[in-house]
C-alpha cells in the first residue's frame, strides 16, 4: 500500500509542474489537456477507499481552465471586472 502512496506522490508531481506552467503561460488549452490526462489516472486511484478524493483532482485544472477562458474572452471584448468603469467610459475620460 505504501508503494501506491509513493506512486500517487510521483503522479501529483508530474501534473503539478504542467499545471504551474500552463497557469504562468495563461493557457486554457493546456489546462484542458492536463485535466483530460489526469482523468484516467485519478479514476484508477479513486477505486481505493483511501483515495476516493482522487476522483476530484481533474476538477482543479478544469476549473482553472474555465477561469482562464473567461478571462481571455473578457480581455478580447475589452470589459473589466469593475462594473462602474467600463472600457467605453475610459475612452471618454479626460486625461490630465
Secondary structure, DSSP 8 states (H G I E B T S, - for coil): -HHHHHHHHHHHHHHHHHHHHHHHHT-HHHHHHHHHHHHHHHHHHTTSGGGGGGGGTHHHHHHHHHHHHHHHHHHHHT--S-SSS-HHHHHTS---
